[in-house]
Amino acid sequence: MAPMTRKPHPARHPTTAPHRGASRHSSPSSRLDPAIAARLKRSTDGLVPAIAQQYDTGEVLMLGWMNDEALHRTLTTGRCTYWSRSRQEYWVKGDTSGHVQYVKSVALDCDADTVLVKVDQVGAACHTGARTCFDADVLIEDAVSDVQSLGQ
């Protein structure tokens, strides 16, 4: 009896063969609109940074990573889907924690190398349980006042 070979799970491999309008690092099985895929500038591992921002306050919540398929799922499901670089799999924010991100809008920056997702965040955005990932380690605060006082 021949040994069984295990085929890789397609969701765990975001960077394989190219498809029309995309780099060799984009998801071949992605259902992302080819016009959007053609505009994206991805990292060498086929990802774009995705900033999650609270839609009504402007509060920056977190930074995640998306490949073409994660962006497609985010655009079509109304929930943020990210690519976990450590686990090498998709994750929908809130599926395990209950801290859901409901998508309000999605935009590309001027270079098409970063995605801004405005969300309605339910609960904590950070895996530590904090509201945002940017609360704990503030490097400088009220920089404008400090600079203005130096000029006097």
Secondary structure per residue as TSV (DSSP state, phi and psi in degrees):
chain	resnum	aa	ss	phi	psi
A	1	M	-	360.0	128.3
A	2	A	-	-72.4	144.1
A	3	P	-	-66.3	144.8
A	4	M	-	-78.0	136.1
A	5	T	-	-106.2	136.2
A	6	R	-	-93.7	126.4
A	7	K	-	-80.5	142.0
A	8	P	-	-66.6	144.6
A	9	H	-	-68.8	126.5
A	10	P	G	-61.3	-30.8
A	11	A	G	-71.9	-14.1
A	12	R	G	-97.3	6.8
A	13	H	-	-131.8	88.5
A	14	P	-	-81.0	-7.0
A	15	T	-	-128.1	85.1
A	16	T	-	-127.0	-137.1
A	17	A	S	-64.7	153.2
A	18	P	-	-75.1	160.4
A	19	H	-	-130.1	170.6
A	20	R	T	-51.5	127.3
A	21	G	T	78.7	10.0
A	22	A	S	-129.7	163.5
A	23	S	-	-76.5	171.6
A	24	R	T	-67.8	-9.5
A	25	H	T	-98.7	0.1
A	26	S	S	-84.5	165.9
A	27	S	-	-73.9	122.6
A	28	P	T	-68.7	-29.8
A	29	S	T	-96.2	9.8
A	30	S	-	-67.3	144.7
A	31	R	-	-100.8	14.3
A	32	L	S	-61.9	137.6
A	33	D	-	-49.8	125.2
A	34	P	H	-56.8	-31.2
A	35	A	H	-66.7	-36.8
A	36	I	H	-73.1	-44.9
A	37	A	H	-58.0	-38.2
A	38	A	H	-66.6	-27.7
A	39	R	H	-81.9	-26.7
A	40	L	-	-65.9	137.3
A	41	K	-	-109.7	110.4
A	42	R	-	-99.4	160.2
A	43	S	-	-70.5	174.4
A	44	T	T	-62.6	-21.5
A	45	D	T	-97.5	15.2
A	46	G	S	83.6	17.4
A	47	L	-	-115.4	156.6
A	48	V	E	-124.0	141.4
A	49	P	E	-68.4	142.5
A	50	A	E	-126.1	114.7
A	51	I	E	-91.0	127.0
A	52	A	E	-99.0	128.0
A	53	Q	E	-129.9	136.4
A	54	Q	E	-64.7	124.4
A	55	Y	T	-65.0	-32.9
A	56	D	T	-97.4	-19.1
A	57	T	T	-110.9	-18.9
A	58	G	-	82.9	1.2
A	59	E	-	-62.1	127.4
A	60	V	E	-79.5	123.5
A	61	L	E	-97.3	-49.3
A	62	M	E	-165.6	169.5
A	63	L	E	-122.6	127.4
A	64	G	E	-127.4	-176.0
A	65	W	E	-125.3	141.0
A	66	M	E	-130.1	142.1
A	67	N	-	-102.3	-174.3
A	68	D	H	-58.2	-44.2
A	69	E	H	-68.4	-38.9
A	70	A	H	-62.3	-40.4
A	71	L	H	-65.4	-43.6
A	72	H	H	-57.0	-47.9
A	73	R	H	-62.7	-39.1
A	74	T	H	-63.3	-42.8
A	75	L	H	-69.1	-28.7
A	76	T	H	-105.5	-16.8
A	77	T	H	-103.3	-18.4
A	78	G	S	81.4	7.2
A	79	R	B	-128.8	144.3
A	80	C	-	-73.1	126.9
A	81	T	E	-116.7	131.8
A	82	Y	E	-122.3	165.3
A	83	W	E	-104.3	122.1
A	84	S	E	-82.5	115.5
A	85	R	T	-70.2	-32.1
A	86	S	T	-78.0	-40.6
A	87	R	T	-91.9	-12.8
A	88	Q	T	57.1	48.6
A	89	E	E	-156.1	162.7
A	90	Y	E	-75.6	149.4
A	91	W	E	-143.1	136.5
A	92	V	E	-97.2	119.5
A	93	K	T	-55.8	122.7
A	94	G	T	99.9	-10.8
A	95	D	T	-60.6	-36.2
A	96	T	T	-102.1	-34.2
A	97	S	T	-89.4	-22.7
A	98	G	S	84.3	-3.2
A	99	H	-	-90.1	77.7
A	100	V	-	-79.1	147.5
A	101	Q	E	-114.1	110.4
A	102	Y	E	-90.5	123.3
A	103	V	E	-73.2	129.2
A	104	K	E	-105.8	-38.5
A	105	S	E	-159.3	158.0
A	106	V	E	-135.5	132.3
A	107	A	E	-138.7	151.0
A	108	L	E	-95.8	147.6
A	109	D	-	-75.4	177.6
A	110	C	T	-61.9	-25.0
A	111	D	T	-97.6	-3.4
A	112	A	S	60.1	30.3
A	113	D	S	-116.2	7.6
A	114	T	-	-146.9	141.6
A	115	V	E	-108.1	135.2
A	116	L	E	-109.9	119.3
A	117	V	E	-112.7	113.8
A	118	K	E	-88.2	126.5
A	119	V	E	-130.6	163.2
A	120	D	E	-103.6	105.1
A	121	Q	E	-84.2	128.1
A	122	V	-	-103.1	114.4
A	123	G	S	78.7	-158.1
A	124	A	-	-73.1	143.0
A	125	A	-	-92.5	-30.0
A	126	C	S	-85.8	145.6
A	127	H	T	-64.8	-15.3
A	128	T	T	-81.6	-10.0
A	129	G	S	99.6	-2.3
A	130	A	-	-78.4	155.1
A	131	R	S	-56.9	-46.2
A	132	T	S	-126.7	166.5
A	133	C	T	-83.5	-0.8
A	134	F	T	-115.9	22.1
A	135	D	S	-88.2	-34.7
A	136	A	S	-83.1	-27.6
A	137	D	-	-128.3	67.2
A	138	V	-	-76.8	120.7
A	139	L	S	-85.5	-33.0
A	140	I	-	-152.2	143.5
A	141	E	-	-133.3	144.0
A	142	D	-	56.2	46.2
A	143	A	H	-61.8	-33.5
A	144	V	H	-63.6	-44.6
A	145	S	H	-63.1	-41.3
A	146	D	H	-63.2	-43.8
A	147	V	H	-66.2	-42.9
A	148	Q	H	-62.9	-39.0
A	149	S	H	-69.8	-28.2
A	150	L	H	-68.5	-32.0
A	151	G	T	-78.5	-6.9
A	152	Q	-	-89.4	360.0
